[in-house]
Amino acid sequence: METKSLILLMFLLQAITNGVKPTPNNQAFKCSKNGNFDSDNLLKERDSAFNGLYKNLGTPNPSYPGYETSIGHGIWVSSLCPPHAQHQHCRSCVNTTIPYLKNNCPKQKEGVAWTTYLKVYCMVRYADNQKFGNIAEWGWFTPSATHPPTSANAGELEKALNDLSNQLKEKVKLVINNYYGTGSKNYGPGSKTLYAAMQCTHGMSTEECVKCLSDATNEIHKCCSKLRKTGGIVLSTKCSYWYEHFKFFP
């Protein structure tokens, strides 16, 4: 495990032990350009739907941990966490993200926000339509990469990530209700171990999921592997790709 990652992990564990609420590493939001709500009633419906979402997250969903959808009167909201996240951590992440999203997309008809911590992330979305609008135009969120460089060269890291990407896409396709896959690979001089996880949002077709994960692989090369970062994550409204040089999933 790289020294900086170990220090960050120890800090988080100590904070939990001491009862200190961890603060997010990164947050980001995007609001659609499809106009604003035209009445205060619809804003109230959105708030009501968010309340219902958080309430539903009070009970873990064993078939798809961390994911719930709440439907208001014409307002749809959803949240997403990786299945390995402890339920209370996912719920806390979502609870942090909802007010952040509301503050930054106060009246827009559609919005999405992400929050990342050291070993968990979450996404919260809302829209005035069941298909959540034209999510393609919203692009990707790449949290600021604070990881130190690995001693492996960029080509070795990129190849290892490509190999893992191909393996994980096959895993994800086999778990239709979950759309989540994890794996590891030894690579480079000294046989370094790379750990990675991929996830797609619920309700996508297999083809859409695989296409998004291929795009995520390209994005993670741009932000992270080409810079030889020991870890990195890319998030979108459809999928995510996350890698580290320590095991961050069960």
Secondary structure, DSSP 4 states (H G I P E B T S, - for coil): --HHHHHHHHHHHHHHHTTPPPPPSEEEEEE-SS-B-SSHHHHHHHHHHHHHHHHHTTS--TTSTT-EEEE-SS-EEEEE--TTS-HHHHHHHHHHHHHHHHHHSSSBS-EEEEEE-SS-EEEEEEESSTT-S-GGGG-EE-----PPBPSS-HHHHHHHHHHHHHHHHHHHHH-TTT-EEEEEEEETTTTEEEEEEEEE-TT--HHHHHHHHHHHHHHHHHHTGGGTBS-EEEEESSEEEEEESS----
